[in-house]
Amino acid sequence: MNQFKHFVDLTRLKKPIGFMLLFWPCSWGLTLAYDFSLNLNIYFFYLILFFLGSVLMRSAGCIVNDILDKEFDAKVTRTKNRPVASGKISIKLALVYAIILCFLALLVLLNFNFLTILLAIGSMPLAFTYPLMKRFTYWPQLFLGITFNYGLILGWTSIQNEISVVPILFYIGAIFWTLGYDTIYGFQDIKDDEIIGLKSTSIKFKGKAKTFLYTCYSFLLILFLFGGYLMKFNNIYYFLMIVPSIHLFFYQTRIFDTKNPSSCLKAFKSNNIFGLIILFIILVVKNII
């Protein structure tokens, strides 16, 4: 039981915000592409597969992250008690866990078409090298955005079996979303990161954090609106998009305080609501047209 507890801590299963932020873009891409006049069983089956894949790959990603960041985590107050950094789980055992999780994720992936499988496998180097980026660039959040939102493309190709400009627009918009929310998240550790020499957009835009957030979220909304235009969504879509706009600009950025780690975490976690809102809007519009 003690080892199971360490495994749960290692994979962050008690912190669902991580795998939900991975899942929402998958659900957006799937829902954008799906023809709801067809059998809904396929839609829900794929939705479950993407959820399972998100949990498995996020868990494996956390393990790889903890192995690569073992020395850094030990020096940061928030992360020093993580299982690998604290020595509760050996690197060898952690690698075994990661391999098992990746194998299970592969079993999930094999349910999709060849293009989706190929694209997903091609994203693996991005997923497992992201933790290294904060050593070399102030833009690790950009790499996280490219990786974390890749499921939007996979959701689209799982149905359409091809890539078009629509999912790419939504994908780029989602990258700006991640740039914003992970910058917020990074302010929790900014003091420790500066001491040990790690880089992030939180550090780069330390004095202009809210301006950076407003910029990211503006691009996000513009790209989502343009994507809706290309999807030929009716005016209800543009009206409903007021809700996520209010969430981003008048709630999330208002409660975010760069000097208060608890407010940073609260603002970061609120993005789970944002993901749900966007899914709801796409569902509504797709079933009205």
N, C-alpha and C positions, 0 to 999 in steps of 0.2 A: 504493500500500500504506500509505503514511503517513496519507493521508486516511481510508482504511478503518479504521485503528487509532483515529483521532480519533472516527470515527463509532461504533465499538464502545464507546469510553470515554464518549461523549456519551449513548448509550442504555443504558449499564450492562449490556450483554449478557454481560459476564464475571462479573456478580454476579446470578445467577439468583434469589436469595432474594426480590427485589422482585417479579418477575412470578409467582413461585410463591405468594407471599402474596395475590396478586390472583386466581390460578387456583383455590386451594383452596376458597374460598366458592362459586365457580361449580360446582365438582365436587360439593360438598355439596348444593346446591340441585337440581342435575340428578339426583343419585342418590336423594335423598329423594322426588322426584316420579316417578321412572321405574318402570314395571311390568316387572319382570325376567322375567315369563312371556312377554314379547313378544320379538321379534327383537333380539338384542344389538348388531347392526350399527349400528342407529340410536344406541344409547347411546354406543358408542365413537366414532362419527362426530361426535356433538355434543361429546363430551369433547375430541376433537382440535380442534374448532372453538373451544371455549372456551380451550383452551391457546394456540392461535395468537392469538386475540383478546387474551388477557392479555399475551402478549409484545409485540404490536404497540402496544396502548394504554399499557402501562407505559413502553415506549420513547418514545412520543410525549409522555407525561406528564413524563418526565425532561427532555426537550428544553424543553418549556414552562416547567418548574420552573427550569431553568438560565438561560433567557432572563430570566425575571422576577426571579431571585435573583442575577443577574450581579454586582452591586455588593456584595452581602452575601457571596457565595461567595468573592470575592477577599480578604475579610478573615478568613476562617475557615481555620485550618490544614489541616483535613481536606479542604476543598473548593476551595482556591485554585488547584489545578492542573487543575480541570475545563476541558474544551475551550473553552466560551464565556467563562468567567471569566478564563481565561489568554490569550484571543485567538487560540487555535489554530483555532477555527471561528467565522466571523462570524455575527451574529444573522440576517442574511438567509439564509445557507445553512442554518442550523439550522431556520429556519421552513420552508424547502423540504423538508427531511427530515421534519419533523413533519407537513406536509400529505400527503406521500407515505405515511407510516405510517398516518395516519388514513384515507386512501383505501383502503389494503389492509385495514384493520380493517373498513371499511364493506362490502367485498366478502365478508368472513367473516360479518358480521352479517346480510347479505341471505339467508343460508341458513335463518334462523329464521322463526317465524311473526310476523304483523304486530304483535301486542301486545309481543312481546319486542323487536322492532326499535324500536317507538315508545318503550318504556321506556328502552332503551339510549341512544337519541338524546337523550332527556330528561335523562339523567345527565351529558351532556357539559359543561354549565356548571359542575357540581360538580367534575368532574375537572380542569378547567383553571383554576379560581379558587382551589383549595385552597392553592397556594403563597403566595397573598396573605394568608391568614388569620393567619399568625404575626406579621404586622405590627400586627394589631388586637386579637387575643384570645389569652388563655392556653390556649385550647382548639383549636388547629389539629389536634391528634390526633383530636378528635371529628369534624371535617370529613373527615379522612382515612379514618376508620372508616366514615362514611356512604358515601364514594366507593368505597373499596377493597372493601367487602363487598357492593356493589350487585349483583355477579354472582350472588350467592346467589338473589336474586329472579329474575334473568334465567334461571338454571338451572332454577328451578321453572316459570316461565311457558313456557319452551321446550317443555315436555312437557304441562303442564296447561292452558296457554292461559288461565289466570286466576290471580288472587292470592287467597290465603286467609290465615288467622291463623297457620298453621304456619310458612311461610317467613318471615313477619314476625317471629315469635318467635326463630327461628334467626338472622335478620338482625340483630336488636337485640343478641342474645348475641354475635355476631361483631363488632359495633361495640365492645363492651366488651373483646373480645380485642385489637382494634387499639389501643384506648386504652392497654391495658397494654403491648403490645410496642413501640409507637412512643414511649411514655414512656421505656422502657429505652433505645431507640435514641437519643433526644434527649440523654441524659446524656453522650454522646460529645463533643458540641459545647457543653455548657452554659456553660462559661467564656467562650467566644467570643460566644455568643448574648447573654449578659448584658452584655458590653461594648458590642456594637453595637445593643442594644436590641430584639432579637427576643424573642418570647414563646412559651411552650410549657408543657405540663403538667409537663415535667421541672423547669422553673423554679418553677412554682406549687407543686408538691409536693416541692420539693427536700429538705426535712427530714423528709418523711413518705412517701418513695417506696414503700417496701415495703408500708405500710398501704394506699396507693392501689392498688398492684398486687393485693394480696389482695382488696380490694373489687371491682375490675374483674373479676378471674377468678372470684370467687364469683358475681357476677351472670351471667357467661358460662355457668357450669355449671348454675345454677338454670334459666336460660332454655332451655338445651339439653335438660335433663332434662324440663322441662314440655313442650317441643316434641315430645320422644319419647313422652310420655304421650298427647298429642293425635294422634300418628301411630299410637297403639295398639301401640307396640313391646313385645315381651315382656320378661321380667326380665333376659334376657341383656344387653340394652342398658344397663341400669342397672349391672350388674356390670362390663361392659367400660368404662364411663365412669370407673371407678376409675383406669384407666391414664393418660388425659389429666390427671386431677386430680393424680396423683402427679407427672406431668411439670411441671405449672404451679407447684404449691405446694412440692414437695420437691426439684425440680431447678432449674427456671428461676430462681425467686426466690432460691434459695440461692446460686447462682453469681454472681448479679447484684451488682456492687459499684459504687455510684454514683461512686466516685473512681478507678475503673479502667476506662478506655475499652475495653480488650481484653475484659474480662469482660462489659461491656455488649453488645459486638458478638456475643460467643459466646452470651449469653442470648437476644439478639434472633434470631439465626440458628436457634436451636433450635425456633423456632416453625414452621419448615418441617416438622419431625418431628411437631409437634402437628397440623398440617393433614393430614398423611398418616394419622395415627392416627384422626382423626375420620372421614375418608373410609373407612378400613378398617372401622371400627365400623358405620357406616351400611350399607356393603355386606354385612357379615356378617348384621346383623339383618334387612335387607330380603330376603335370600335364605334366611333360616331360617323366617320367618313364612309 
